[in-house]
Amino acid sequence: MNVVYDKPSFTINLNGDVVALTPPLVMGILNVTPDSFYAGSRCNTETAVISRAREIVEQGGAIIDIGAYSSRSQAEDVPEEEEMNRLSRALSLIRSVYPDVYISVDTFRAEVARRCVEEFGVTMINDISGGELDDKMFETVASLGVPYILMHMRGTPRTMQEYTNYGDIIADLLMYFSEKTDKLRLMGVNDIIIDPGFGFSKTLDDNYLLMNGLSEFQVLGFPVLAGISRKSMIYKLLGTSPEESLNGTTVLNTLALLGGADILRVHDVKEAVETVKIVTKTLTTR
């Protein structure tokens, strides 16, 4: 694994604020789904939503990433109206407590993205499908003028593990991101974050090949997000469960930062913030 000591200093525009990604930011996960793979992340009451938002902010999370559609393997489809209803309730609650907090919405639907930005001042869109599941997503993000997290996935959450055939996974993903970011740039999207999609259309070995080669994505010239929190690449390897995967998550978050990650998307904010501080101190002390 190549350790990235002197990586580019990226900034992104978050609700008009130019925010530096040095040191890397921590994004806290808030799920308003009944079936997310990690039960501890589910917030299905008003009290739970507010409590989780407060926890993310107070523990040092820079961004709240809220999702209302479970992307775990074999997850059931959620109708667009239900996804939006779940998001509307949660976003109203969060905005009542934190009117200015940066919020990312995890959705692959363009209309959901548009409404969340226009009605609730959402800061960025996190699309697991890279525009593949809604052909209006790219033009919608361009018109909204918000940052866009471009993730790699094949198929849908229900079918993604059927599509894990790669020639060279790093080369294949570099080509994928190169083509997608060129298209987004031509459409006027200025702030793009790339996410290799750990766990999405990847085998266990694929995930570790990606982690080992994460620094190679620096060549694309965009910030990199790593989302490996409590995922199966940890608990399947160790023979445990999502609930027992905090230590493994911290190890992988450390490796991701050494590989040049600019944003960590996590369930456990305090631990990730501490990891960022320690790794940053180590790499910048001369």
VOPAGU-2260 file (C-alpha; in pm, 1 decimal, decimal comma):
REM VOPAGU-2260
SITE   aa  ch    i         X         Y         Z
SITE  MET   A    0       0,0       0,0       0,0
SITE  ASN   A    1     132,7     342,8     -95,7
SITE  VAL   A    2     102,1     594,2     187,6
SITE  VAL   A    3      -1,6     939,3      66,3
SITE  TYR   A    4     203,4    1196,6     256,1
SITE  ASP   A    5     154,2    1504,8      38,4
SITE  LYS   A    6    -182,1    1478,3    -130,4
SITE  PRO   A    7    -368,3    1764,5    -301,7
SITE  SER   A    8    -545,6    2013,1     -75,3
SITE  PHE   A    9    -906,4    1997,1    -190,0
SITE  THR   A   10   -1192,8    2227,3     -96,6
SITE  ILE   A   11   -1567,1    2185,3    -152,9
SITE  ASN   A   12   -1850,1    2435,0    -149,5
SITE  LEU   A   13   -2095,5    2346,6     126,8
SITE  ASN   A   14   -2396,0    2579,9     131,5
SITE  GLY   A   15   -2175,5    2868,3      22,8
SITE  ASP   A   16   -1892,6    2788,0     263,8
SITE  VAL   A   17   -1560,2    2690,5     107,7
SITE  VAL   A   18   -1458,0    2398,9     328,9
SITE  ALA   A   19   -1109,2    2248,6     323,5
SITE  LEU   A   20   -1069,4    1871,5     324,7
SITE  THR   A   21    -738,8    1898,5     506,9
SITE  PRO   A   22    -758,8    1742,2     759,1
SITE  PRO   A   23   -1011,9    1491,3     624,7
SITE  LEU   A   24   -1376,5    1529,5     724,8
SITE  VAL   A   25   -1594,4    1278,1     905,2
SITE  MET   A   26   -1946,6    1215,6     776,5
SITE  GLY   A   27   -2187,1    1059,0    1025,6
SITE  ILE   A   28   -2451,8     813,2     907,3
SITE  LEU   A   29   -2816,3     862,8    1005,0
SITE  ASN   A   30   -3052,9     600,7     863,6
SITE  VAL   A   31   -3430,1     639,7     866,4
SITE  THR   A   32   -3482,8     288,8     734,2
SITE  PRO   A   33   -3622,2     -12,1     920,5
SITE  ASP   A   34   -3377,4    -257,2     760,6
SITE  SER   A   35   -3025,6    -109,0     737,6
SITE  PHE   A   36   -2760,5    -380,2     774,4
SITE  TYR   A   37   -2634,4    -233,0    1103,8
SITE  ALA   A   38   -2925,9    -217,9    1345,2
SITE  GLY   A   39   -2750,1      39,8    1559,3
SITE  SER   A   40   -2777,1     298,2    1281,0
SITE  ARG   A   41   -3156,4     286,1    1245,9
SITE  CYS   A   42   -3347,4     594,1    1364,9
SITE  ASN   A   43   -3720,9     536,7    1338,5
SITE  THR   A   44   -3861,9     779,3    1595,0
SITE  GLU   A   45   -3845,4    1157,1    1629,9
SITE  THR   A   46   -3640,5    1121,6    1945,8
SITE  ALA   A   47   -3395,0     885,1    1778,5
SITE  VAL   A   48   -3344,0    1114,6    1478,8
SITE  ILE   A   49   -3273,9    1420,7    1693,1
SITE  SER   A   50   -3054,4    1222,1    1931,8
SITE  ARG   A   51   -2847,0    1080,1    1648,1
SITE  ALA   A   52   -2807,8    1418,9    1478,2
SITE  ARG   A   53   -2693,7    1569,9    1806,2
SITE  GLU   A   54   -2449,3    1284,0    1861,5
SITE  ILE   A   55   -2291,8    1331,1    1517,6
SITE  VAL   A   56   -2251,1    1706,2    1564,5
SITE  GLU   A   57   -2125,4    1692,8    1923,1
SITE  GLN   A   58   -1873,0    1418,5    1845,0
SITE  GLY   A   59   -1717,0    1623,0    1567,0
SITE  GLY   A   60   -1890,0    1503,5    1252,3
SITE  ALA   A   61   -1876,4    1768,0     980,4
SITE  ILE   A   62   -2163,9    1628,9     772,0
SITE  ILE   A   63   -2478,0    1428,0     848,0
SITE  ASP   A   64   -2547,3    1170,6     576,3
SITE  ILE   A   65   -2912,7    1072,9     587,4
SITE  GLY   A   66   -3058,9     779,8     397,9
SITE  ALA   A   67   -3410,2     641,2     366,8
SITE  TYR   A   68   -3343,6     354,8     125,0
SITE  SER   A   69   -3144,7      57,7     249,5
SITE  SER   A   70   -2864,3     -31,0       9,1
SITE  ARG   A   71   -2770,7    -359,0     174,4
SITE  SER   A   72   -2750,1    -662,0     -52,2
SITE  GLN   A   73   -3093,9    -808,7    -131,6
SITE  ALA   A   74   -3269,6    -505,6      17,4
SITE  GLU   A   75   -3634,2    -458,4     -77,3
SITE  ASP   A   76   -3726,2    -171,1    -305,5
SITE  VAL   A   77   -3870,4     139,7    -141,2
SITE  PRO   A   78   -4120,4     345,1    -347,1
SITE  GLU   A   79   -4007,0     698,9    -421,4
SITE  GLU   A   80   -4297,4     852,4    -228,4
SITE  GLU   A   81   -4209,4     651,8      83,1
SITE  GLU   A   82   -3841,8     742,6      56,1
SITE  MET   A   83   -3931,7    1112,3      32,6
SITE  ASN   A   84   -4179,4    1091,1     320,4
SITE  ARG   A   85   -3916,3     936,6     545,5
SITE  LEU   A   86   -3661,8    1200,3     446,4
SITE  SER   A   87   -3904,7    1489,5     487,2
SITE  ARG   A   88   -3990,0    1392,2     843,0
SITE  ALA   A   89   -3627,2    1346,8     942,6
SITE  LEU   A   90   -3494,9    1654,8     764,8
SITE  SER   A   91   -3763,2    1872,7     924,8
SITE  LEU   A   92   -3655,5    1746,3    1266,5
SITE  ILE   A   93   -3285,1    1798,2    1202,2
SITE  ARG   A   94   -3338,8    2148,1    1063,2
SITE  SER   A   95   -3548,5    2240,6    1368,7
SITE  VAL   A   96   -3245,9    2171,6    1589,3
SITE  TYR   A   97   -2956,7    2242,8    1352,6
SITE  PRO   A   98   -3069,8    2488,5    1083,1
SITE  ASP   A   99   -2719,6    2530,4     940,3
SITE  VAL   A  100   -2563,6    2185,4     972,1
SITE  TYR   A  101   -2423,5    2033,8     652,8
SITE  ILE   A  102   -2645,3    1748,9     535,2
SITE  SER   A  103   -2587,0    1492,6     263,9
SITE  VAL   A  104   -2878,6    1288,5     131,0
SITE  ASP   A  105   -2809,7     931,5      25,9
SITE  THR   A  106   -3038,8     879,5    -274,5
SITE  PHE   A  107   -3014,6     767,0    -636,0
SITE  ARG   A  108   -3339,9     940,9    -736,5
SITE  ALA   A  109   -3312,9    1279,9    -904,2
SITE  GLU   A  110   -3651,7    1409,2    -790,8
SITE  VAL   A  111   -3580,4    1313,0    -430,1
SITE  ALA   A  112   -3245,8    1491,3    -455,4
SITE  ARG   A  113   -3409,0    1803,0    -598,8
SITE  ARG   A  114   -3677,3    1824,3    -330,8
SITE  CYS   A  115   -3431,6    1767,3     -47,2
SITE  VAL   A  116   -3208,1    2050,0    -165,8
SITE  GLU   A  117   -3487,3    2294,8    -250,3
SITE  GLU   A  118   -3714,3    2223,5      48,6
SITE  PHE   A  119   -3460,9    2151,6     324,0
SITE  GLY   A  120   -3135,8    2315,9     214,5
SITE  VAL   A  121   -2951,8    1985,5     183,6
SITE  THR   A  122   -2582,9    2039,6     117,1
SITE  MET   A  123   -2482,1    1751,4    -110,0
SITE  ILE   A  124   -2611,1    1440,1    -287,0
SITE  ASN   A  125   -2464,2    1095,5    -222,3
SITE  ASP   A  126   -2559,9     865,9    -511,6
SITE  ILE   A  127   -2469,4     497,1    -474,5
SITE  SER   A  128   -2547,0     434,6    -841,2
SITE  GLY   A  129   -2330,8     702,6   -1002,4
SITE  GLY   A  130   -2628,7     817,3   -1207,6
SITE  GLU   A  131   -2698,9     469,9   -1343,7
SITE  LEU   A  132   -3039,0     424,0   -1175,4
SITE  ASP   A  133   -3182,8     762,5   -1274,1
SITE  ASP   A  134   -3069,2     919,8   -1599,4
SITE  LYS   A  135   -3181,4    1262,6   -1478,6
SITE  MET   A  136   -2949,8    1267,0   -1175,2
SITE  PHE   A  137   -2650,6    1435,3   -1340,0
SITE  GLU   A  138   -2852,9    1720,0   -1492,2
SITE  THR   A  139   -3041,8    1763,1   -1166,0
SITE  VAL   A  140   -2725,2    1792,6    -957,7
SITE  ALA   A  141   -2581,9    2033,5   -1214,4
SITE  SER   A  142   -2890,5    2255,4   -1191,1
SITE  LEU   A  143   -2890,0    2246,6    -811,2
SITE  GLY   A  144   -2523,1    2343,9    -789,3
SITE  VAL   A  145   -2446,1    2110,9    -497,5
SITE  PRO   A  146   -2152,5    1873,1    -447,0
SITE  TYR   A  147   -2206,7    1520,5    -575,7
SITE  ILE   A  148   -2067,5    1198,5    -434,3
SITE  LEU   A  149   -2014,4     966,3    -729,4
SITE  MET   A  150   -2002,2     604,5    -615,5
SITE  HIS   A  151   -1923,7     289,2    -810,7
SITE  MET   A  152   -2182,5      12,9    -815,0
SITE  ARG   A  153   -2306,4    -232,3   -1076,2
SITE  GLY   A  154   -2670,5    -334,8   -1095,0
SITE  THR   A  155   -2900,0    -247,4    -804,7
SITE  PRO   A  156   -2875,1    -312,4    -430,6
SITE  ARG   A  157   -3074,5    -632,8    -487,8
SITE  THR   A  158   -2853,2    -759,9    -771,1
SITE  MET   A  159   -2514,4    -594,3    -716,2
SITE  GLN   A  160   -2334,8    -906,0    -591,8
SITE  GLU   A  161   -2408,9   -1077,0    -922,7
SITE  TYR   A  162   -2173,8    -831,0   -1096,6
SITE  THR   A  163   -1829,2    -883,9    -947,9
SITE  ASN   A  164   -1635,3    -983,0   -1258,1
SITE  TYR   A  165   -1341,4    -747,3   -1310,8
SITE  GLY   A  166   -1030,6    -770,7   -1524,1
SITE  ASP   A  167    -826,8    -536,6   -1304,8
SITE  ILE   A  168   -1053,6    -375,6   -1046,2
SITE  ILE   A  169    -838,7     -65,1    -997,8
SITE  ALA   A  170    -804,2      -5,0   -1371,8
SITE  ASP   A  171   -1174,4     -72,8   -1427,9
SITE  LEU   A  172   -1278,5     175,4   -1160,0
SITE  LEU   A  173   -1032,7     438,5   -1279,9
SITE  MET   A  174   -1189,5     416,9   -1625,6
SITE  TYR   A  175   -1540,2     431,8   -1477,5
SITE  PHE   A  176   -1462,7     744,3   -1272,9
SITE  SER   A  177   -1273,8     911,4   -1556,5
SITE  GLU   A  178   -1571,5     877,7   -1790,6
SITE  LYS   A  179   -1828,8     981,4   -1530,7
SITE  THR   A  180   -1636,6    1282,9   -1401,5
SITE  ASP   A  181   -1573,7    1406,8   -1756,0
SITE  LYS   A  182   -1947,9    1395,7   -1819,4
SITE  LEU   A  183   -2028,8    1571,2   -1492,1
SITE  ARG   A  184   -1772,2    1844,8   -1556,7
SITE  LEU   A  185   -1913,2    1910,6   -1903,3
SITE  MET   A  186   -2257,5    1949,7   -1745,1
SITE  GLY   A  187   -2125,2    2206,6   -1498,1
SITE  VAL   A  188   -2088,5    2004,9   -1177,2
SITE  ASN   A  189   -1793,2    2163,3    -997,5
SITE  ASP   A  190   -1766,4    1970,1    -671,3
SITE  ILE   A  191   -1730,4    1595,8    -729,4
SITE  ILE   A  192   -1625,8    1341,0    -466,2
SITE  ILE   A  193   -1548,8     987,9    -577,1
SITE  ASP   A  194   -1635,3     679,7    -372,2
SITE  PRO   A  195   -1497,9     338,5    -481,0
SITE  GLY   A  196   -1803,5     171,3    -330,5
SITE  PHE   A  197   -1659,6     -73,0     -80,6
SITE  GLY   A  198   -1902,2    -364,8     -51,5
SITE  PHE   A  199   -2101,2    -274,6    -362,8
SITE  SER   A  200   -2057,0    -523,3    -648,4
SITE  LYS   A  201   -1731,3    -632,9    -485,0
SITE  THR   A  202   -1610,2    -964,9    -346,1
SITE  LEU   A  203   -1424,9    -979,7     -16,8
SITE  ASP   A  204   -1092,0    -985,3    -199,2
SITE  ASP   A  205   -1203,4    -701,1    -429,7
SITE  ASN   A  206   -1261,4    -480,6    -127,6
SITE  TYR   A  207    -910,7    -539,5       4,7
SITE  LEU   A  208    -755,7    -489,5    -338,8
SITE  LEU   A  209    -935,7    -154,1    -347,8
SITE  MET   A  210    -812,1     -59,4      -2,9
SITE  ASN   A  211    -456,7    -157,9     -92,6
SITE  GLY   A  212    -475,3      49,7    -410,8
SITE  LEU   A  213    -674,6     344,8    -279,8
SITE  SER   A  214    -387,1     586,3    -336,2
SITE  GLU   A  215    -406,9     519,0    -711,0
SITE  PHE   A  216    -732,7     716,2    -727,0
SITE  GLN   A  217    -533,5    1032,9    -654,4
SITE  VAL   A  218    -451,5    1047,6   -1026,5
SITE  LEU   A  219    -812,8    1145,2   -1100,5
SITE  GLY   A  220    -774,6    1477,9    -920,8
SITE  PHE   A  221   -1087,3    1456,3    -706,2
SITE  PRO   A  222   -1146,7    1408,5    -333,0
SITE  VAL   A  223   -1200,5    1047,2    -226,7
SITE  LEU   A  224   -1462,6     923,2      17,8
SITE  ALA   A  225   -1415,9     590,9     197,0
SITE  GLY   A  226   -1722,1     419,2     338,8
SITE  ILE   A  227   -1620,7      95,3     510,0
SITE  SER   A  228   -1792,5     136,5     845,4
SITE  ARG   A  229   -1894,2    -200,3     996,7
SITE  LYS   A  230   -1927,1    -355,6     649,3
SITE  SER   A  231   -1912,6    -722,7     558,0
SITE  MET   A  232   -1551,1    -692,0     442,9
SITE  ILE   A  233   -1476,7    -671,3     815,3
SITE  TYR   A  234   -1714,4    -913,1     981,6
SITE  LYS   A  235   -1701,9   -1181,6     712,5
SITE  LEU   A  236   -1323,9   -1183,4     727,3
SITE  LEU   A  237   -1322,8   -1200,1    1106,4
SITE  GLY   A  238   -1623,4   -1428,3    1145,0
SITE  THR   A  239   -1812,0   -1179,6    1360,9
SITE  SER   A  240   -2102,2    -936,5    1303,0
SITE  PRO   A  241   -2163,3    -568,1    1225,9
SITE  GLU   A  242   -2210,1    -509,8    1599,5
SITE  GLU   A  243   -1859,6    -643,5    1666,1
SITE  SER   A  244   -1688,2    -453,4    1384,9
SITE  LEU   A  245   -1586,0    -123,8    1543,4
SITE  ASN   A  246   -1222,0    -221,1    1589,6
SITE  GLY   A  247   -1198,2    -347,1    1231,3
SITE  THR   A  248   -1361,0     -26,3    1111,1
SITE  THR   A  249   -1099,7     183,7    1288,4
SITE  VAL   A  250    -819,9     -21,5    1132,4
SITE  LEU   A  251    -966,2      23,5     783,4
SITE  ASN   A  252   -1035,0     392,9     840,0
SITE  THR   A  253    -668,3     430,1     930,7
SITE  LEU   A  254    -560,7     249,1     613,2
SITE  ALA   A  255    -800,4     462,1     407,2
SITE  LEU   A  256    -651,8     782,9     546,8
SITE  LEU   A  257    -299,7     655,8     477,0
SITE  GLY   A  258    -418,4     587,6     122,3
SITE  GLY   A  259    -535,9     945,9      79,1
SITE  ALA   A  260    -904,9     944,3     174,6
SITE  ASP   A  261   -1050,9    1292,7     223,7
SITE  ILE   A  262   -1384,4    1196,7     382,1
SITE  LEU   A  263   -1473,2     904,1     608,7
SITE  ARG   A  264   -1838,3     796,9     611,3
SITE  VAL   A  265   -1899,6     624,9     945,4
SITE  HIS   A  266   -2141,8     506,4    1208,5
SITE  ASP   A  267   -1898,6     574,5    1494,4
SITE  VAL   A  268   -1811,5     942,7    1471,3
SITE  LYS   A  269   -1602,7     989,1    1787,1
SITE  GLU   A  270   -1369,2     704,4    1697,2
SITE  ALA   A  271   -1331,4     826,2    1337,8
SITE  VAL   A  272   -1256,0    1183,6    1446,9
SITE  GLU   A  273    -985,8    1052,2    1679,0
SITE  THR   A  274    -844,5     839,6    1397,1
SITE  VAL   A  275    -824,7    1144,0    1169,4
SITE  LYS   A  276    -643,5    1344,3    1438,0
SITE  ILE   A  277    -386,5    1072,3    1506,1
SITE  VAL   A  278    -316,6     988,1    1141,0
SITE  THR   A  279    -297,3    1357,1    1043,7
SITE  LYS   A  280     -54,8    1428,6    1328,2
SITE  THR   A  281     159,8    1133,1    1227,9
SITE  LEU   A  282     179,0    1229,0     861,1
SITE  THR   A  283     239,1    1600,5     918,6
SITE  THR   A  284     496,2    1589,8    1198,1
SITE  ARG   A  285     842,3    1629,0    1050,0
